[in-house]
Amino acid sequence: MKKLYSILALLLIASLALSACGGGATGKFKVAQVTDLGGIDDKSFNATAYKGIEQAVAELGVEGKYLESQQQADYAKNIQQLLGENTDLIVTVGFLLGVDTASAAKANPNQKFAIVDYAYPDCWPGAVEGKDCGSTTELPNVLGLTFSTDQAGFLAGYAAAASTKTGKVATFGGIQLPTVTIFMKGFEAGVDYYNSSMGANVEVLGWKTADDAGSFTGNFESLDDGRSFAEAFVQEGADIIMPVAGPVGLGSAAYCKETGSCMIVGVDTDWTVSASEYSDVILTSVLKNMNVAVFDAVKAAQGGTFKGGIYTGTLANGGVGIASVKGASADLNATLEKLKSDIVSGAIKVGG
């Protein structure tokens, strides 16, 4: 009998210890984000994605945190730290984390991951898996959060074409990546649609889908590059510019505000909110609602319905959108709503 009591006591102690470590039924579901470079307050990718975790904390009662990456070497280190903390869902942000996320996911097949603006398979002919790319196959424990920003970019392009006074609009990117050029392709398609439907001839500077070529700063950091690119486009006659280059675009916005010579189409977030100091020169913004995608991923993981693969944010599910257009007439707003409905229904095809 004494031996039995001893065994029961040991079992009770072990149970309490597991609960204290978060392994018990009463432990909170733990979600954490590994940021890309730029920090949690970048007013773009990292900040918007983390809003989804903050919403999950408020509405789902999960425990949320983030680890900031100061350099690319921090990606794998931060992921490993979260693995060691028994994090239930690890959210990584951006294409630069693609290889490290895939490597960790393959080494820890029972760990759930979501990666913002990326998906697997991501390898191309000649690429070395684990070095140049993350995986040649889809990963069952990783949900890639992707976005059809060409759909929202189409609406922004149409709005820009309807709003230009000079008949020329422009766009440029940071680095020529699919997640950048998808905005530019949609923007050009929207301008082309405006031209064909209205008998107009608005010109797009900075990108040609037919040539798969355009203007790129080569970085996502330099405000000076943003200013110089905006100035160059204005000198060519453009009065509306869409920079797809993260903080670089703030340099363009500053130039437009100081000179009064141009308007800006923001990307990723509503720039009248995230860059409110430039509200006067923001025509509209192409919204990549990463917070919606991240929240949905957390909800699925907590609820037991999580599975790997690809989530695609569209106009239909609210994953992408367009902010209000400054100075838009009632007719233009009605047309944009009709275009949105036509894209959702498939009457208008955008992208591949």
Beta strands, then each sheet from edge to edge (+ up, - down):
strand 1: 30-34
strand 2: 63-67
strand 3: 89-93
strand 4: 112-116
strand 5: 142-147
strand 6: 168-173
strand 7: 203-205
strand 8: 207-208
strand 9: 213-214
strand 10: 240-244
strand 11: 263-268
strand 12: 282-288
strand 13: 309-313
strand 14: 320-322
sheet 1: 2+ 1+ 3+ 4+ 5+ 13+
sheet 2: 7+ 6+ 10+ 11+ 12+ 14-
sheet 3: 8+ 9-
end
